[in-house]
């Protein structure tokens, strides 16, 4: 019998149908964890970590924290481990993460829409004074970040924040993070529509929703009735636009993001009325949750799904499988020139004023925040706003009290009429606290502003529009370097003697609005951190001398001869 069987012709087994490229997409059947991050989220919903912080870690201290919580799930509660002191940028990427951990945390307070009351601002400032060594940074995500936080103090910090309606829930992690909104929503004559009700409803309905707490990676949202939230570089954005038939509403953009693989968001061609924004937002997030790539962290942002699918397929899947209806086609908003940062004294629609000030690269302190709250209340205001450009606004200022307020803010080191360089310089957290950074950014940005105010004093008045200068400590682009006039990406370079030193790769001519696009990288061109002042001075002077009438820096930088940019 055995011989008979062996003599029969062998029929090949039928091939199993392939599901397509295994990118870890849940909707296609790939639900098994494919990397340690996915395994961690499967093992325990990250939102559960709050109970362990309150009941275990806050009592037993830093050394009791489970590593999977420490470097993973803590982020869903707004907590990142802080870089230990004494590790230079040359150690970044060469030292185990455990060695870089300090026993302190950065705590991110989410401020959706950038909206704060003076009471809330004062509480954040007092928390900083008591628990964070008086540190406070205004971020380009409209949050406030504190440093030197001990896990033992976190429950009390939460108690104080929640007592005034603030939270740190999902300020970080693979979840819907803070929702950017116009800092002048509801008071600006320039906005097409006020997006505040949509932001409020999204936060109330979906932040802390366990069905959305395990996304492939972070998810960033922007909603504004005008173009003041960098909508082109968010995962989803709703931008104010006037439909010729239906009136004011929002144009829907999806798939923006920077880091090492930058992409601008694409329009889906859909017009969304205000009352439908939360449902459409939810549908976009669900598409990302179910179809987003989970196999590789480097491809786990929604921008990669959009790049592969295209806008038409994404919209169709969203409408057919999640909304179960078609969206209305709509027009694109008209692109604007420059950046709307709201710095200075401006009119509100109700006859009062708002005043925007510029902390140096977002760096401030708890004491300063308390001072801003008091200065605002002294002139009758109870509303403060943070911006996506690391600025602070005081709203509802009576005209006759503007000078009183600006004088008080100036005494706090927050000028309402800052130099063009202070106004337009941003920086990420940098080497001081971030474990990913190669170079210092916050302090270097502050020093650079001072240098440029001196070096370029004679030409600063000729800059009709401030030249944006963004410093980032690593390639992740938290400070949006690719869309700055001058983007500076931190890295270790060799100095004149061949020794490793802090330096920057240069990106020139990036922008948003009319200048939407990524900066020009000069081949092999690096600048030592110590040489930034003279280098930027050369660029500014070359621009002033060579520009055409009405030409913006981004336009000039993209056409200039490479030798003029080095």
NUMIZA-397824 format. One record per residue (C-alpha): residue number from 1; residue in one letter; x, y, z. Coordinates in nm, 4 decimals, m for minus. Layout:
<tises>
 seq type       c1       c2       c3
 NUM    A        X        Y        Z
...
</tises>
This chain:
<tises>
 seq type       c1       c2       c3
   1    X   0.0000   0.0000   0.0000
   2    X   0.2783   0.2382   0.0849
   3    X   0.4313   0.1949  m0.2601
   4    X   0.0957   0.2528  m0.4266
   5    X   0.0459   0.5768  m0.2408
   6    X   0.3925   0.7034  m0.3247
   7    X   0.3422   0.6220  m0.6960
   8    X   0.0318   0.8430  m0.7219
   9    X   0.0790   1.1943  m0.8545
  10    X   0.0953   1.4544  m0.5786
  11    X  m0.1760   1.7176  m0.5909
  12    X  m0.0500   2.0506  m0.4570
  13    X  m0.2376   2.1753  m0.1535
  14    X  m0.4612   2.4722  m0.2318
  15    X  m0.2981   2.8039  m0.1517
  16    X  m0.4472   2.9925   0.1389
  17    X  m0.5955   3.3234   0.0407
  18    X  m0.3748   3.6107   0.1473
  19    X  m0.5325   3.8919   0.3385
  20    X  m0.2906   4.1450   0.1989
  21    X   0.0098   4.3036   0.3552
  22    X   0.0083   4.2417   0.7289
  23    X   0.0257   4.5928   0.8722
  24    X  m0.1457   4.5027   1.1981
  25    X  m0.4834   4.6434   1.0978
  26    X  m0.7581   4.5218   1.3292
  27    X  m1.0310   4.5484   1.0678
  28    X  m0.8414   4.3066   0.8425
  29    X  m0.8083   4.0473   1.1159
  30    X  m0.4649   4.1326   1.2532
  31    X  m0.5517   4.1786   1.6187
  32    X  m0.2596   3.9950   1.7720
  33    X   0.0049   4.2172   1.9351
  34    X   0.2895   4.2735   1.6915
  35    X   0.5258   4.4790   1.9058
  36    X   0.5835   4.5521   2.2717
  37    X   0.3671   4.8640   2.2666
  38    X   0.0679   4.6764   2.1291
  39    X   0.1278   4.3948   2.3784
  40    X   0.1321   4.6415   2.6666
  41    X  m0.1983   4.7963   2.5602
  42    X  m0.3529   4.4515   2.5180
  43    X  m0.2312   4.3375   2.8595
  44    X  m0.4114   4.6204   3.0357
  45    X  m0.6119   4.9216   2.9247
  46    X  m0.3737   5.2126   2.9874
  47    X  m0.6475   5.4142   3.1585
  48    X  m0.6363   5.1619   3.4431
  49    X  m0.2953   5.2919   3.5473
  50    X  m0.4514   5.5811   3.7334
  51    X  m0.5749   5.3518   4.0094
  52    X  m0.2262   5.2032   4.0523
  53    X  m0.0724   5.5499   4.0723
  54    X  m0.3176   5.6564   4.3400
  55    X  m0.3283   5.3329   4.5408
  56    X   0.0214   5.1870   4.5023
  57    X   0.2933   5.3979   4.3408
  58    X   0.2144   5.7237   4.5220
  59    X   0.2595   5.5380   4.8523
  60    X   0.5571   5.3176   4.7636
  61    X   0.7528   5.5608   4.5471
  62    X   0.9316   5.5623   4.2127
  63    X   1.1158   5.2318   4.2556
  64    X   0.7873   5.0445   4.2950
  65    X   0.6587   5.1362   3.9473
  66    X   0.6180   4.8499   3.7017
  67    X   0.8326   4.9222   3.3903
  68    X   0.5366   4.8656   3.1570
  69    X   0.3500   5.1378   3.3439
  70    X   0.6496   5.3666   3.3841
  71    X   0.7493   5.3913   3.0183
  72    X   0.4120   5.3145   2.8660
  73    X   0.0786   5.3511   3.0400
  74    X   0.1804   5.6501   3.2558
  75    X   0.1576   5.8565   2.9380
  76    X  m0.2205   5.8175   2.9269
  77    X  m0.2207   6.0121   3.2534
  78    X   0.0005   6.2884   3.1125
  79    X   0.3227   6.1614   3.2721
  80    X   0.6572   6.1134   3.0957
  81    X   0.9768   6.0074   3.2685
  82    X   1.2195   6.2961   3.2814
  83    X   1.5800   6.2830   3.1571
  84    X   1.8261   6.2226   3.4362
  85    X   2.0783   6.4982   3.4954
  86    X   2.4324   6.4484   3.3766
  87    X   2.3671   6.2718   3.0467
  88    X   2.4887   6.4842   2.7524
  89    X   2.3460   6.4705   2.4035
  90    X   2.6217   6.2338   2.2959
  91    X   2.4589   5.9705   2.5184
  92    X   2.1188   5.9960   2.3479
  93    X   2.0591   5.6746   2.1576
  94    X   2.3625   5.5072   2.3119
  95    X   2.2455   5.4660   2.6707
  96    X   1.9705   5.2291   2.7840
  97    X   1.6403   5.3997   2.8516
  98    X   1.6461   5.2861   3.2136
  99    X   1.9704   5.4748   3.2711
 100    X   1.8236   5.7943   3.1280
 101    X   1.5227   5.7877   3.3607
 102    X   1.5223   6.0377   3.6418
 103    X   1.2983   5.9614   3.9378
 104    X   1.0901   6.2651   3.8378
 105    X   0.8250   6.3248   3.5733
 106    X   0.7092   6.5793   3.3249
 107    X   0.3374   6.6356   3.3785
 108    X   0.1291   6.7670   3.0901
 109    X  m0.1905   6.9512   3.1753
 110    X  m0.4266   6.9353   2.8801
 111    X  m0.5915   7.2645   2.7914
 112    X  m0.8423   7.1872   2.5174
 113    X  m0.8998   7.4833   2.2896
 114    X  m0.6257   7.6632   2.4809
 115    X  m0.8997   7.7918   2.7110
 116    X  m0.8323   7.8708   3.0772
 117    X  m0.9989   8.0786   3.3429
 118    X  m0.7745   8.2936   3.5583
 119    X  m0.8603   8.0637   3.8486
 120    X  m0.7395   7.7621   3.6524
 121    X  m0.4198   7.9423   3.5509
 122    X  m0.3542   8.0382   3.9116
 123    X  m0.4020   7.6789   4.0287
 124    X  m0.1563   7.5509   3.7669
 125    X   0.0906   7.8166   3.8773
 126    X   0.0502   7.7277   4.2437
 127    X   0.0958   7.3580   4.1664
 128    X   0.4158   7.4504   3.9858
 129    X   0.5403   7.6509   4.2816
 130    X   0.4601   7.3727   4.5290
 131    X   0.5436   7.0557   4.3385
 132    X   0.7391   7.1418   4.0198
 133    X   1.0237   7.3708   4.1304
 134    X   0.8385   7.6628   3.9718
 135    X   0.8722   7.5207   3.6178
 136    X   0.6113   7.5749   3.3468
 137    X   0.6286   7.5631   2.9675
 138    X   0.3539   7.6687   2.7267
 139    X   0.3618   7.4162   2.4422
 140    X   0.2704   7.4454   2.0755
 141    X  m0.0193   7.2102   2.1542
 142    X  m0.1807   7.4700   2.3873
 143    X  m0.0846   7.2636   2.6934
 144    X   0.1199   7.3542   2.9991
 145    X   0.4030   7.1199   3.0986
 146    X   0.5487   7.0984   3.4477
 147    X   0.8728   6.9263   3.5487
 148    X   1.0340   6.7707   3.8583
 149    X   0.7051   6.6012   3.9544
 150    X   0.7282   6.3174   4.2097
 151    X   0.4878   6.0273   4.1785
 152    X   0.4071   6.0706   4.5481
 153    X   0.2561   6.4124   4.4706
 154    X   0.0500   6.3173   4.1659
 155    X  m0.2787   6.2358   4.3459
 156    X  m0.2784   6.5726   4.5222
 157    X  m0.1941   6.7506   4.1959
 158    X  m0.4869   6.5748   4.0274
 159    X  m0.7157   6.6722   4.3133
 160    X  m0.6259   7.0378   4.2731
 161    X  m0.6508   7.0347   3.8926
 162    X  m0.9821   6.8527   3.8870
 163    X  m1.1152   7.0890   4.1511
 164    X  m1.1071   7.3617   3.8853
 165    X  m1.2135   7.1452   3.5908
 166    X  m0.8724   7.0504   3.4490
 167    X  m0.7273   6.7089   3.3741
 168    X  m0.4146   6.5303   3.2542
 169    X  m0.6083   6.2293   3.1185
 170    X  m0.4894   6.1313   2.7690
 171    X  m0.2575   6.4300   2.7494
 172    X  m0.0063   6.1773   2.6096
 173    X  m0.0242   5.8184   2.4818
 174    X  m0.1813   5.6365   2.1854
 175    X  m0.5123   5.8168   2.2197
 176    X  m0.6913   6.1415   2.1278
 177    X  m0.4718   6.4133   2.2721
 178    X  m0.5583   6.7763   2.3403
 179    X  m0.7893   6.9397   2.0866
 180    X  m0.6389   7.2577   1.9466
 181    X  m0.8758   7.5485   1.9062
 182    X  m0.8545   7.9128   1.8123
 183    X  m0.7476   8.1125   2.1186
 184    X  m0.9799   8.3911   2.0046
 185    X  m1.2826   8.1752   1.9272
 186    X  m1.6040   8.3667   1.9782
 187    X  m1.4410   8.7106   1.9977
 188    X  m1.2594   8.7489   1.6655
 189    X  m1.4074   8.9340   1.3700
 190    X  m1.1861   8.7251   1.1427
 191    X  m1.3296   8.3846   1.2281
 192    X  m1.5876   8.2283   1.0008
 193    X  m1.7429   8.0191   1.2766
 194    X  m1.6794   7.9495   1.6461
 195    X  m1.5687   7.5879   1.6932
 196    X  m1.5852   7.5942   2.0740
 197    X  m1.9109   7.3928   2.1059
 198    X  m1.7603   7.1092   1.9008
 199    X  m1.4420   7.1025   2.1096
 200    X  m1.6449   7.0980   2.4302
 201    X  m1.8618   6.8097   2.3094
 202    X  m1.5687   6.6018   2.1812
 203    X  m1.3905   6.6330   2.5143
 204    X  m1.7039   6.5498   2.7125
 205    X  m1.8001   6.2498   2.4998
 206    X  m1.4712   6.0927   2.4033
 207    X  m1.1771   6.1816   2.6275
 208    X  m1.1372   5.8852   2.8593
 209    X  m1.3594   5.6685   2.6360
 210    X  m1.2094   5.3194   2.6590
 211    X  m1.3147   5.2363   2.3051
 212    X  m1.0672   5.5020   2.1854
 213    X  m0.7892   5.4576   2.4400
 214    X  m0.5977   5.2067   2.2269
 215    X  m0.5209   5.3758   1.8956
 216    X  m0.2234   5.2742   1.6806
 217    X  m0.0420   5.5894   1.7944
 218    X  m0.1106   5.9430   1.9114
 219    X  m0.3924   6.1374   1.7476
 220    X  m0.3869   6.5164   1.7179
 221    X  m0.6918   6.7333   1.6467
 222    X  m0.7399   7.0978   1.5514
 223    X  m1.0704   7.2863   1.5176
 224    X  m1.0848   7.6547   1.4332
 225    X  m1.2985   7.9035   1.2489
 226    X  m0.9820   8.0633   1.1156
 227    X  m0.6361   7.9389   1.0186
 228    X  m0.4529   7.9872   1.3470
 229    X  m0.4017   7.6248   1.4623
 230    X  m0.1489   7.4872   1.2094
 231    X  m0.4241   7.2694   1.0647
 232    X  m0.2015   7.1322   0.7878
 233    X   0.0085   6.9267   1.0305
 234    X  m0.2611   6.7661   1.2467
 235    X  m0.4058   6.4154   1.2153
 236    X  m0.7508   6.5678   1.1685
 237    X  m0.8495   6.9308   1.1331
 238    X  m1.1732   7.1180   1.0888
 239    X  m1.1077   7.4564   0.9258
 240    X  m1.3662   7.7311   0.9008
 241    X  m1.5091   7.7834   0.5530
 242    X  m1.8206   7.9481   0.4109
 243    X  m2.0238   7.7138   0.1901
 244    X  m2.2040   7.8978  m0.0930
 245    X  m2.5301   7.7130  m0.0195
 246    X  m2.5093   7.6001   0.3430
 247    X  m2.3228   7.8865   0.5061
 248    X  m2.0457   7.8745   0.7691
 249    X  m1.9045   7.5336   0.8560
 250    X  m1.5782   7.3408   0.8418
 251    X  m1.3552   7.1943   0.5742
 252    X  m1.2213   6.8522   0.6737
 253    X  m0.8477   6.7747   0.6523
 254    X  m0.6870   6.4414   0.7502
 255    X  m0.3372   6.2963   0.7683
 256    X  m0.0976   6.5749   0.8604
 257    X   0.2120   6.5155   1.0697
 258    X   0.5834   6.5904   1.0828
 259    X   0.8709   6.4005   1.2515
 260    X   1.1053   6.2000   1.0263
 261    X   0.8390   6.1410   0.7601
 262    X   0.6568   6.4713   0.7239
 263    X   0.3269   6.4955   0.5393
 264    X   0.0749   6.7739   0.5005
 265    X  m0.2893   6.6933   0.5681
 266    X  m0.5122   6.6336   0.2668
 267    X  m0.8592   6.7718   0.2116
 268    X  m1.1393   6.5173   0.1947
 269    X  m1.3517   6.7687   0.0055
 270    X  m1.6236   6.7547   0.2691
 271    X  m1.8095   7.0427   0.4330
 272    X  m1.9152   6.9709   0.7929
 273    X  m2.1695   7.1816   0.9864
 274    X  m2.0795   7.2682   1.3451
 275    X  m2.3290   7.0288   1.5037
 276    X  m2.1886   6.7334   1.3066
 277    X  m1.8209   6.7910   1.3862
 278    X  m1.8112   6.5575   1.6919
 279    X  m1.9672   6.2671   1.4990
 280    X  m1.7388   6.3160   1.1993
 281    X  m1.4388   6.3450   1.4298
 282    X  m1.5416   6.0186   1.5975
 283    X  m1.5722   5.8481   1.2588
 284    X  m1.2205   5.9582   1.1576
 285    X  m1.0764   5.8284   1.4843
 286    X  m1.2524   5.4949   1.4444
 287    X  m1.1154   5.4501   1.0929
 288    X  m0.7692   5.5119   1.2345
 289    X  m0.8283   5.2722   1.5237
 290    X  m0.9530   4.9899   1.3018
 291    X  m0.7476   5.0363   0.9849
 292    X  m0.4391   5.2118   1.1189
 293    X  m0.1050   5.0332   1.0957
 294    X   0.0121   4.8690   1.4173
 295    X   0.2922   4.6363   1.3064
 296    X   0.5626   4.9047   1.3041
 297    X   0.5542   5.2078   1.5325
 298    X   0.7270   5.4096   1.2620
 299    X   0.4230   5.3626   1.0339
 300    X   0.1498   5.3819   1.2945
 301    X   0.0285   5.7395   1.2319
 302    X  m0.2824   5.8090   1.0249
 303    X  m0.0733   5.9978   0.7677
 304    X   0.0633   5.6665   0.6366
 305    X  m0.2874   5.5245   0.5919
 306    X  m0.3912   5.8377   0.4029
 307    X  m0.0786   5.8199   0.1871
 308    X  m0.1626   5.4604   0.0880
 309    X  m0.5389   5.4950   0.0521
 310    X  m0.5785   5.8487  m0.0747
 311    X  m0.8477   6.0958   0.0276
 312    X  m1.1251   5.9411  m0.1836
 313    X  m1.0992   5.5914  m0.0338
 314    X  m1.0613   5.7245   0.3203
 315    X  m1.3733   5.9358   0.2854
 316    X  m1.5686   5.6471   0.1339
 317    X  m1.4738   5.4042   0.4131
 318    X  m1.5557   5.6653   0.6765
 319    X  m1.8946   5.7417   0.5237
 320    X  m1.9965   5.3844   0.4411
 321    X  m1.8726   5.1984   0.7491
 322    X  m1.8897   5.4548   1.0290
 323    X  m2.1132   5.7522   0.9470
 324    X  m2.3535   5.5503   0.7290
 325    X  m2.4298   5.8595   0.5250
 326    X  m2.2642   6.0877   0.2742
 327    X  m2.1055   6.4163   0.3682
 328    X  m2.1738   6.7359   0.1781
 329    X  m1.9080   6.8393  m0.0723
 330    X  m1.7586   7.1760   0.0051
 331    X  m1.5049   7.4400  m0.0972
 332    X  m1.1512   7.4822   0.0293
 333    X  m1.0696   7.7732   0.2597
 334    X  m0.8626   8.0441   0.0985
 335    X  m0.4995   8.0052   0.2052
 336    X  m0.3486   8.2893   0.4061
 337    X   0.0008   8.4360   0.4112
 338    X   0.2037   8.4269   0.7291
 339    X   0.1178   8.3065   1.0765
 340    X  m0.1681   8.4228   1.2975
 341    X  m0.0093   8.4276   1.6438
 342    X  m0.2402   8.6879   1.8068
 343    X   0.0495   8.8695   1.9742
 344    X  m0.0146   9.2341   2.0591
 345    X  m0.3287   9.4344   2.1364
 346    X  m0.6347   9.3493   1.9245
 347    X  m1.0032   9.4351   1.9042
 348    X  m1.2745   9.1945   2.0117
 349    X  m1.6155   9.1915   1.8492
 350    X  m1.7726   9.3167   2.1735
 351    X  m1.5662   9.6369   2.1873
 352    X  m1.3128   9.5130   2.4391
 353    X  m0.9536   9.4110   2.3657
 354    X  m0.7383   9.1040   2.3949
 355    X  m0.3656   9.1165   2.4624
 356    X  m0.1192   8.8527   2.3410
 357    X   0.2269   8.8143   2.4951
 358    X   0.5306   8.6051   2.4059
 359    X   0.7087   8.3968   2.6705
 360    X   1.0615   8.3209   2.5409
 361    X   1.0132   8.0000   2.3367
 362    X   0.7206   7.9127   2.5653
 363    X   0.9374   7.9072   2.8783
 364    X   0.7703   8.0611   3.1810
 365    X   0.7223   7.9692   3.5482
 366    X   0.4536   7.8974   3.8014
 367    X   0.5132   8.2324   3.9642
 368    X   0.4685   8.4061   3.6299
 369    X   0.1427   8.2215   3.5631
 370    X   0.0090   8.3303   3.9010
 371    X   0.1185   8.6834   3.8121
 372    X  m0.0643   8.6723   3.4789
 373    X  m0.3831   8.5560   3.6517
 374    X  m0.3618   8.8436   3.8989
 375    X  m0.2817   9.1013   3.6295
 376    X  m0.5814   8.9857   3.4256
 377    X  m0.8195   8.9953   3.7218
 378    X  m0.6936   9.3406   3.8219
 379    X  m0.8314   9.4783   3.4937
 380    X  m1.1560   9.2807   3.5121
 381    X  m1.0706   8.9767   3.2990
 382    X  m1.1302   8.6149   3.3969
 383    X  m1.0273   8.4494   3.0685
 384    X  m0.6810   8.3504   2.9472
 385    X  m0.5852   8.1559   2.6332
 386    X  m0.2797   7.9589   2.5190
 387    X  m0.1863   7.9409   2.1515
 388    X  m0.0291   7.6803   1.9189
 389    X   0.2678   7.9181   1.8920
 390    X   0.3594   7.9080   2.2624
 391    X   0.1940   8.2426   2.3404
 392    X  m0.0427   8.3606   2.6174
 393    X  m0.3494   8.5803   2.5639
 394    X  m0.5602   8.7758   2.8116
 395    X  m0.9153   8.8294   2.6849
 396    X  m1.1908   9.0790   2.7665
 397    X  m0.9727   9.3770   2.8553
 398    X  m1.1535   9.7142   2.8712
 399    X  m0.9869   9.9638   2.6366
 400    X  m0.9052  10.1995   2.9204
 401    X  m0.7231   9.9181   3.1062
 402    X  m0.4962   9.8021   2.8231
 403    X  m0.1972  10.0112   2.9277
 404    X  m0.2326   9.8971   3.2887
 405    X  m0.2352   9.5348   3.1810
 406    X   0.0533   9.5588   2.9337
 407    X   0.2647   9.7336   3.1953
 408    X   0.1937   9.4586   3.4491
 409    X   0.2693   9.1853   3.1953
 410    X   0.5900   9.3599   3.0907
 411    X   0.7014   9.3568   3.4549
 412    X   0.6486   8.9793   3.4459
 413    X   0.8811   8.9505   3.1469
 414    X   0.5937   8.9082   2.9016
 415    X   0.5977   9.1952   2.6531
 416    X   0.2905   9.2553   2.4398
 417    X   0.5155   9.4285   2.1880
 418    X   0.8066   9.1855   2.1660
 419    X   1.0895   9.2019   1.9152
 420    X   1.0295   9.0270   1.5839
 421    X   1.2729   8.7569   1.6946
 422    X   1.1182   8.6865   2.0324
 423    X   0.7744   8.6850   1.8749
 424    X   0.8601   8.4221   1.6161
 425    X   1.0954   8.1814   1.7971
 426    X   0.9697   7.8461   1.9274
 427    X   1.1473   7.5508   2.0877
 428    X   1.0678   7.2013   2.2100
 429    X   1.1528   7.0730   2.5592
 430    X   1.5066   6.9776   2.4581
 431    X   1.7983   6.8142   2.6354
 432    X   1.7177   6.9647   2.9732
 433    X   1.4282   6.7246   3.0345
 434    X   1.3671   6.5087   2.7237
 435    X   1.5333   6.1671   2.6852
 436    X   1.5175   6.1842   2.3045
 437    X   1.6981   6.5152   2.2652
 438    X   2.0555   6.5651   2.1487
 439    X   2.0841   6.9372   2.2260
 440    X   1.9511   7.2079   2.4547
 441    X   1.6691   7.4054   2.2938
 442    X   1.4742   7.6194   2.5422
 443    X   1.7719   7.7981   2.6904
 444    X   1.9464   7.8165   2.3535
 445    X   1.6374   7.9717   2.1962
 446    X   1.6203   8.2383   2.4659
 447    X   1.9876   8.3223   2.4214
 448    X   1.9496   8.3247   2.0423
 449    X   1.6698   8.5810   2.0640
 450    X   1.8902   8.8077   2.2748
 451    X   2.1762   8.7690   2.0263
 452    X   1.9577   8.8490   1.7268
 453    X   1.8035   9.1519   1.8960
 454    X   2.1556   9.2921   1.9174
 455    X   2.3064   9.1625   1.5922
 456    X   2.0100   9.2588   1.3749
 457    X   1.8897   9.5715   1.5528
 458    X   1.9469   9.7886   1.2445
 459    X   1.7413   9.5681   1.0074
 460    X   1.4697   9.4337   1.2377
 461    X   1.2407   9.7223   1.1427
 462    X   1.2559   9.6168   0.7789
 463    X   1.0962   9.2788   0.8516
 464    X   0.7283   9.3361   0.7749
 465    X   0.6593   8.9759   0.8837
 466    X   0.8625   8.8068   1.1596
 467    X   1.0887   8.5258   1.0403
 468    X   0.9880   8.2087   1.2249
 469    X   1.2770   8.0268   1.3927
 470    X   1.1990   7.6842   1.5420
 471    X   1.4500   7.4783   1.7427
 472    X   1.4062   7.1060   1.8000
 473    X   1.6246   6.8786   2.0080
 474    X   1.5810   6.5681   1.7911
 475    X   1.4214   6.4651   1.4567
 476    X   1.0692   6.4278   1.6022
 477    X   0.9792   6.7894   1.5227
 478    X   0.7700   6.8715   1.8282
 479    X   0.8529   7.2347   1.7464
 480    X   0.7432   7.1967   1.3799
 481    X   1.0859   7.2629   1.2258
 482    X   0.9918   7.1543   0.8719
 483    X   0.7273   7.4265   0.8414
 484    X   0.9320   7.7133   0.9835
 485    X   1.1160   7.9809   0.7880
 486    X   1.4280   7.8631   0.9683
 487    X   1.3964   7.5144   1.1152
 488    X   1.6820   7.3856   1.3292
 489    X   1.7022   7.0114   1.4007
 490    X   1.9329   6.9261   1.6886
 491    X   2.2114   6.6719   1.6447
 492    X   2.5684   6.6084   1.7502
 493    X   2.8194   6.7459   1.4987
 494    X   3.1962   6.7867   1.4934
 495    X   3.3472   7.1207   1.5867
 496    X   3.6546   7.2741   1.4202
 497    X   3.8813   7.0436   1.6197
 498    X   3.6830   6.7319   1.5299
 499    X   3.5256   6.6983   1.8734
 500    X   3.1532   6.6152   1.9151
 501    X   2.9459   6.9232   1.9922
 502    X   2.5845   7.0412   1.9943
 503    X   2.4696   7.1497   1.6535
 504    X   2.1743   7.1749   1.4170
 505    X   2.0771   7.0616   1.0707
 506    X   1.9133   7.3501   0.8863
 507    X   1.5751   7.3554   0.7098
 508    X   1.4931   7.6786   0.5270
 509    X   1.1747   7.8055   0.3667
 510    X   0.9117   7.5835   0.5229
 511    X   0.5694   7.7224   0.5942
 512    X   0.1929   7.6887   0.6194
 513    X  m0.0894   7.8653   0.4391
 514    X   0.0308   8.0149   0.1117
 515    X   0.3786   7.8818   0.1883
 516    X   0.2627   7.5292   0.2753
 517    X   0.5562   7.2978   0.2289
 518    X   0.8636   7.1609   0.3960
 519    X   1.1851   7.3512   0.4331
 520    X   1.4812   7.3108   0.2031
 521    X   1.7594   7.1021   0.3569
 522    X   2.1054   7.2219   0.2628
 523    X   2.3130   6.9226   0.1642
 524    X   2.5620   6.8418   0.4391
 525    X   2.5141   7.1810   0.6031
 526    X   2.5310   7.1819   0.9839
 527    X   2.5658   7.4742   1.2231
 528    X   2.7241   7.4555   1.5671
 529    X   2.4869   7.5684   1.8418
 530    X   2.7454   7.8244   1.9462
 531    X   2.7422   7.9746   1.5948
 532    X   2.3654   8.0104   1.5527
 533    X   2.3527   8.3851   1.6174
 534    X   2.5956   8.4907   1.3422
 535    X   2.4492   8.2315   1.1036
 536    X   2.0887   8.3531   1.1403
 537    X   2.2128   8.7122   1.1176
 538    X   2.3681   8.6345   0.7778
 539    X   2.0392   8.4854   0.6580
 540    X   1.8368   8.7839   0.7769
 541    X   2.0688   9.0353   0.6123
 542    X   2.0804   8.8382   0.2871
 543    X   1.7010   8.8238   0.2789
 544    X   1.6597   9.1950   0.3461
 545    X   1.9062   9.2855   0.0717
 546    X   1.7836   9.0407  m0.1957
 547    X   1.4083   9.0063  m0.1530
 548    X   1.1621   9.1228  m0.4138
 549    X   0.8774   9.3576  m0.3250
 550    X   0.6304   9.1742  m0.1025
 551    X   0.8393   8.8562  m0.1004
 552    X   0.8240   8.6443   0.2124
 553    X   1.1264   8.4731   0.3651
 554    X   1.0033   8.1264   0.2641
 555    X   0.9740   8.2338  m0.0982
 556    X   1.3207   8.3874  m0.0976
 557    X   1.4832   8.0891   0.0772
 558    X   1.3471   7.8461  m0.1808
 559    X   1.4852   8.0440  m0.4749
 560    X   1.8116   8.1749  m0.3265
 561    X   2.1464   8.0361  m0.4343
 562    X   2.2655   7.7721  m0.1909
 563    X   2.5842   7.9640  m0.1193
 564    X   2.3791   8.2534   0.0223
 565    X   2.2135   8.0194   0.2697
 566    X   2.5253   7.8778   0.4317
</tises>
